[in-house]
């Protein structure tokens, strides 16, 4: 018989293996979970023999249905991904995985050494709002901010663009964080938010990026070829029109993420929404207004910050709320860098002090 693994690169075979292991684990553990929920719903006093027999049959049917649905979904996912890979323009793209871990040199480049690195983007945003001196204005807050921003600029200049030791990067980022803590936030500059963000960047251990795939289109097809007719479409759709499905550069990653749900038309779009914050930290430019003395629309006051930290503690695996000022658009000329302390917690098998990292944020 034909295997769904035929023609798949090694990384895709490994992905399929891990998913099937999960399916087997779920098939073993799901009955126990359903029995616990059933006992809680029915109550011990009403769980008679006849009810138990019916419930066991229902549980068996449910578990069987879930397993078969999972198997079908992983088979469809494998077929879709292999189709996209077969239609790539080069042999390298046909074999490459959607993600790759960054080397220490690449991490230093993206966070410190490059002109568009994390710290240099931060410094440009701050300098746009905070000049080197207060320009003769008698404002204590301006003087305080200018002093600490000068310290940040001097510190970055001292170490230059040739930092080579990745082990010292965290301490450098934390120094800048502490200087930002001393600045006085205003409606145009959320220094406290930038400090919180830099704290999370500094405590991230695993950084990665996505590999580039070609955007492709499927062969033309009609709705008639998919089994739709003018009758079952109520004549509202021309079933003879030629259509093509678009597969974007992040389709493979998105399809792997949502392998269990084949009703997502554009998994790459859904992926960009679900990874905000928990997988992909924002750049600090979102903490500063784009125009001088122009307020940032969404606040980051103590109450908002408290709710934000509580959500990180309770739902670290969830995307950050769109009700806050965080934005996740890539900075022009900068490849997206993925990674977060929340993702580290799972990648490193919970061998991280996520609670300690969040507790440090609460101290301010």
C-alpha positions as CSV (number, residue, x, y, z in Angstrom):
1,X,0.0,0.0,0.0
2,X,1.0,3.6,-0.5
3,X,2.3,5.4,2.7
4,X,1.7,9.0,3.4
5,X,5.4,9.2,4.3
6,X,6.5,8.5,0.7
7,X,8.3,11.5,-0.7
8,X,8.3,13.4,2.6
9,X,11.6,14.9,3.9
10,X,13.0,13.6,7.2
11,X,11.7,16.5,9.3
12,X,8.1,16.0,8.0
13,X,8.3,12.2,8.8
14,X,9.4,13.1,12.4
15,X,6.5,15.5,12.7
16,X,4.1,12.8,11.6
17,X,5.7,10.3,14.1
18,X,5.3,12.8,17.0
19,X,1.7,13.5,16.0
20,X,0.8,9.8,15.8
21,X,2.4,9.2,19.2
22,X,0.1,12.0,20.6
23,X,-2.9,10.3,19.0
24,X,-2.0,7.0,20.6
25,X,-1.5,8.8,24.0
26,X,-4.8,10.6,23.7
27,X,-6.6,7.4,22.8
28,X,-5.2,5.8,26.0
29,X,-5.9,8.7,28.3
30,X,-9.2,10.2,26.9
31,X,-11.4,7.5,28.4
32,X,-10.1,8.3,31.9
33,X,-10.8,12.0,31.4
34,X,-14.3,11.4,30.0
35,X,-15.1,9.1,33.0
36,X,-14.0,11.8,35.4
37,X,-16.1,14.4,33.7
38,X,-19.0,12.0,33.5
39,X,-18.9,11.2,37.2
40,X,-18.7,14.9,38.0
41,X,-21.7,15.7,35.8
42,X,-23.9,12.8,36.9
43,X,-23.0,12.6,40.6
44,X,-22.1,9.5,42.5
45,X,-25.6,8.9,43.9
46,X,-27.2,8.6,40.4
47,X,-24.6,6.5,38.7
48,X,-26.4,3.2,38.6
49,X,-25.5,0.0,36.7
50,X,-27.5,0.8,33.6
51,X,-26.2,4.3,33.3
52,X,-22.6,3.1,33.7
53,X,-23.1,0.6,30.8
54,X,-24.5,3.3,28.6
55,X,-21.8,5.7,29.5
56,X,-19.1,3.2,28.8
57,X,-20.5,2.6,25.4
58,X,-20.7,6.3,24.7
59,X,-17.1,6.8,25.9
60,X,-15.9,4.0,23.6
61,X,-17.7,5.5,20.6
62,X,-16.4,9.0,21.4
63,X,-12.8,7.8,21.8
64,X,-12.9,5.8,18.6
65,X,-14.4,8.7,16.7
66,X,-11.7,11.1,18.0
67,X,-8.9,8.8,17.0
68,X,-10.2,8.2,13.5
69,X,-10.7,11.9,13.0
70,X,-7.2,12.6,14.1
71,X,-5.8,10.0,11.8
72,X,-7.7,11.5,8.9
73,X,-6.5,15.0,9.7
74,X,-2.8,14.1,9.9
75,X,-3.1,12.3,6.6
76,X,-4.7,15.3,4.9
77,X,-2.1,17.6,6.5
78,X,0.7,15.5,5.1
79,X,-0.8,15.5,1.7
80,X,-1.2,19.3,1.7
81,X,2.4,19.9,2.9
82,X,3.9,17.5,0.3
83,X,1.9,19.2,-2.4
84,X,3.4,22.6,-1.4
85,X,6.9,21.2,-1.2
86,X,6.7,19.5,-4.6
87,X,5.9,22.8,-6.2
88,X,8.8,24.8,-4.8
89,X,11.3,26.3,-7.3
90,X,14.5,24.7,-5.9
91,X,15.5,21.4,-4.4
92,X,16.6,23.2,-1.2
93,X,13.2,24.6,-0.7
94,X,11.6,21.3,-1.4
95,X,13.5,19.7,1.5
96,X,13.9,22.5,4.1
97,X,12.0,22.6,7.3
98,X,9.7,25.7,7.9
99,X,11.8,26.7,10.9
100,X,15.4,26.9,11.8
101,X,17.1,27.7,15.1
102,X,19.4,30.7,15.1
103,X,23.1,30.3,15.9
104,X,24.6,32.4,18.7
105,X,26.2,34.6,16.0
106,X,22.8,35.2,14.4
107,X,21.2,35.9,17.8
108,X,23.8,38.6,18.5
109,X,23.4,40.1,15.1
110,X,19.6,40.4,15.4
111,X,19.5,41.6,19.0
112,X,22.6,43.8,19.2
113,X,25.1,44.1,16.3
114,X,22.9,44.9,13.3
115,X,21.8,48.4,12.5
116,X,18.2,47.2,12.8
117,X,18.8,45.1,15.9
118,X,16.6,45.1,18.9
119,X,18.8,47.6,20.9
120,X,19.4,49.9,17.9
121,X,15.7,50.1,17.0
122,X,15.0,50.9,20.7
123,X,17.7,53.6,20.8
124,X,16.4,55.3,17.6
125,X,12.8,55.3,19.0
126,X,14.0,56.8,22.3
127,X,16.2,59.4,20.7
128,X,13.4,60.5,18.5
129,X,11.5,61.6,21.6
130,X,14.3,62.4,24.1
131,X,17.1,64.7,22.9
132,X,20.6,64.5,24.4
133,X,19.7,67.6,26.6
134,X,16.4,69.1,27.7
135,X,16.9,72.1,25.2
136,X,16.5,74.6,28.0
137,X,13.1,73.4,29.1
138,X,12.7,73.5,32.9
139,X,11.1,70.1,33.2
140,X,12.5,67.7,35.8
141,X,11.1,64.6,34.0
142,X,12.8,65.6,30.7
143,X,16.1,66.0,32.6
144,X,15.7,62.6,34.2
145,X,14.8,60.9,30.9
146,X,17.7,62.6,29.1
147,X,20.2,61.4,31.7
148,X,19.2,57.8,31.5
149,X,18.8,57.7,27.8
150,X,22.3,59.2,27.5
151,X,23.5,56.4,29.7
152,X,21.9,53.8,27.4
153,X,23.4,55.4,24.3
154,X,26.9,55.5,25.9
155,X,26.6,51.9,27.0
156,X,25.6,50.7,23.5
157,X,28.4,52.8,22.0
158,X,30.9,51.4,24.5
159,X,30.3,47.8,23.4
160,X,29.9,48.7,19.7
161,X,28.5,46.5,17.0
162,X,31.0,43.6,17.4
163,X,29.7,41.8,20.5
164,X,30.8,38.2,20.2
165,X,29.9,36.6,23.5
166,X,26.3,35.5,23.6
167,X,26.6,34.6,27.3
168,X,27.0,38.3,28.2
169,X,24.1,39.5,26.1
170,X,21.5,39.0,28.8
171,X,23.4,41.2,31.3
172,X,23.7,43.9,28.7
173,X,20.0,43.9,27.9
174,X,19.1,43.9,31.6
175,X,21.4,47.0,32.1
176,X,19.4,48.8,29.5
177,X,16.1,47.6,31.1
178,X,17.2,49.0,34.4
179,X,18.0,52.4,32.9
180,X,14.6,52.4,31.2
181,X,13.0,51.7,34.6
182,X,14.5,55.0,35.9
183,X,12.8,57.0,33.0
184,X,9.5,58.7,33.6
185,X,6.8,57.4,31.2
186,X,4.5,59.8,29.4
187,X,1.7,59.5,26.8
188,X,4.2,59.3,24.0
189,X,6.9,57.1,25.6
190,X,6.0,54.0,27.5
191,X,9.4,53.5,29.0
192,X,8.0,51.0,31.5
193,X,6.4,48.9,28.8
194,X,9.8,48.9,26.9
195,X,11.5,47.8,30.0
196,X,9.0,44.9,30.5
197,X,9.5,43.9,26.9
198,X,13.3,44.0,27.1
199,X,13.1,41.8,30.3
200,X,11.2,39.1,28.3
201,X,13.7,39.3,25.4
202,X,16.6,39.1,27.8
203,X,15.2,35.9,29.4
204,X,14.5,34.1,26.1
205,X,16.8,31.2,25.5
206,X,15.7,29.7,22.2
207,X,15.5,31.9,19.1
208,X,14.5,30.8,15.7
209,X,13.2,32.1,12.4
210,X,11.2,30.8,9.4
211,X,12.7,29.6,6.1
212,X,11.4,31.2,2.9
213,X,9.1,29.2,0.7
214,X,7.7,30.3,-2.6
215,X,4.1,31.5,-2.7
216,X,2.3,29.1,-5.1
217,X,-1.1,28.6,-6.6
218,X,-2.9,25.3,-7.1
219,X,-3.9,24.1,-10.6
220,X,-7.2,25.7,-11.8
221,X,-10.3,23.9,-10.7
222,X,-14.1,24.5,-10.7
223,X,-16.6,24.0,-7.9
224,X,-18.2,21.4,-10.1
225,X,-15.1,19.3,-9.9
226,X,-15.4,19.4,-6.1
227,X,-18.9,18.0,-6.2
228,X,-20.9,21.3,-6.0
229,X,-23.8,21.9,-8.4
230,X,-26.1,24.8,-9.2
231,X,-28.8,22.9,-7.3
232,X,-27.0,22.4,-4.0
233,X,-25.6,26.0,-4.3
234,X,-29.1,27.4,-4.9
235,X,-27.8,29.0,-8.1
236,X,-26.1,31.7,-6.1
237,X,-22.6,30.6,-7.2
238,X,-21.4,30.0,-10.7
239,X,-19.9,26.5,-10.2
240,X,-18.2,26.6,-13.6
241,X,-15.8,29.5,-12.8
242,X,-12.1,28.5,-12.6
243,X,-10.6,28.9,-9.1
244,X,-7.1,28.6,-7.7
245,X,-6.0,28.2,-4.1
246,X,-3.2,30.4,-2.8
247,X,-0.4,28.9,-0.6
248,X,1.6,31.6,1.1
249,X,5.3,31.4,2.3
250,X,4.2,30.4,5.9
251,X,1.5,27.9,4.8
252,X,3.6,24.9,5.7
253,X,4.2,26.1,9.3
254,X,0.5,27.1,9.7
255,X,-0.7,23.7,8.4
256,X,1.6,21.9,10.8
257,X,0.3,24.1,13.7
258,X,-3.4,23.4,12.8
259,X,-3.1,19.8,11.6
260,X,-6.0,18.8,13.7
261,X,-8.5,21.3,12.1
262,X,-8.9,21.1,8.3
263,X,-11.6,23.8,8.3
264,X,-9.0,26.6,8.5
265,X,-8.8,28.0,5.0
266,X,-5.6,30.0,5.6
267,X,-3.7,28.5,8.4
268,X,-0.8,30.9,7.9
269,X,-3.1,33.8,8.6
270,X,-4.5,32.1,11.7
271,X,-1.0,31.4,12.8
272,X,0.1,35.0,12.8
273,X,-2.8,35.8,15.1
274,X,-2.2,32.9,17.6
275,X,1.6,33.4,18.0
276,X,1.5,37.1,19.1
277,X,3.4,37.4,22.3
278,X,3.6,33.7,23.3
279,X,5.8,32.8,20.3
280,X,6.7,36.1,18.8
281,X,7.7,39.0,21.0
282,X,7.0,42.5,19.7
283,X,9.8,44.9,18.9
284,X,10.1,47.9,21.3
285,X,9.1,50.5,18.6
286,X,5.5,49.9,19.6
287,X,6.2,51.5,23.0
288,X,6.9,54.9,21.4
289,X,4.6,57.2,19.4
290,X,5.5,57.6,15.7
291,X,5.1,61.4,16.0
292,X,6.5,63.9,18.5
293,X,4.2,64.7,21.5
294,X,1.6,62.4,19.9
295,X,-0.1,60.1,22.4
296,X,-0.2,56.4,22.0
297,X,-3.9,55.5,21.7
298,X,-3.9,52.5,24.0
299,X,-2.8,53.0,27.6
300,X,-0.2,51.2,29.7
301,X,-1.1,52.5,33.1
302,X,-0.7,50.5,36.4
303,X,-4.1,48.9,36.1
304,X,-3.5,47.8,32.5
305,X,-0.1,46.6,33.4
306,X,-1.4,44.6,36.3
307,X,-4.0,42.9,34.1
308,X,-1.3,42.2,31.5
309,X,1.0,40.5,34.0
310,X,-1.9,38.4,35.4
311,X,-2.7,37.2,31.9
312,X,0.9,36.2,31.4
313,X,0.9,34.3,34.7
314,X,-2.4,32.5,34.0
315,X,-2.4,32.1,30.2
316,X,1.2,32.2,29.1
317,X,0.4,29.9,26.2
318,X,-2.2,32.3,24.7
319,X,-1.8,35.2,22.3
320,X,-1.5,38.7,23.8
321,X,-4.7,40.7,23.8
322,X,-5.3,43.1,20.9
323,X,-6.7,45.6,23.4
324,X,-3.2,46.7,24.3
325,X,-0.7,48.8,22.5
326,X,1.6,45.9,21.5
327,X,2.1,45.5,17.7
328,X,3.7,42.7,15.9
329,X,4.5,44.1,12.5
330,X,8.0,43.4,11.3
331,X,10.4,46.3,11.3
332,X,11.4,47.3,7.8
333,X,14.5,45.4,6.7
334,X,14.4,43.0,9.7
335,X,13.6,39.3,9.5
336,X,11.2,38.1,12.1
337,X,12.9,36.6,15.2
338,X,10.7,34.1,17.1
339,X,11.1,33.0,20.7
340,X,9.8,33.8,24.1
341,X,10.2,32.7,27.8
342,X,6.8,31.2,27.5
343,X,7.8,29.0,24.5
344,X,11.1,28.1,26.2
345,X,9.0,26.6,29.1
346,X,7.7,24.0,26.7
347,X,10.7,23.5,24.4
348,X,13.0,23.0,27.4
349,X,10.6,20.6,29.1
350,X,9.7,23.1,31.8
351,X,13.4,23.5,32.7
352,X,13.0,27.3,33.0
353,X,12.1,29.5,35.8
354,X,9.1,31.1,34.1
355,X,7.5,31.9,37.4
356,X,10.6,33.7,38.6
357,X,10.8,35.7,35.3
358,X,7.3,36.9,35.8
359,X,7.7,37.5,39.5
360,X,10.6,39.9,38.7
361,X,8.2,41.9,36.5
362,X,5.8,42.1,39.4
363,X,8.4,43.7,41.6
364,X,8.3,47.0,39.6
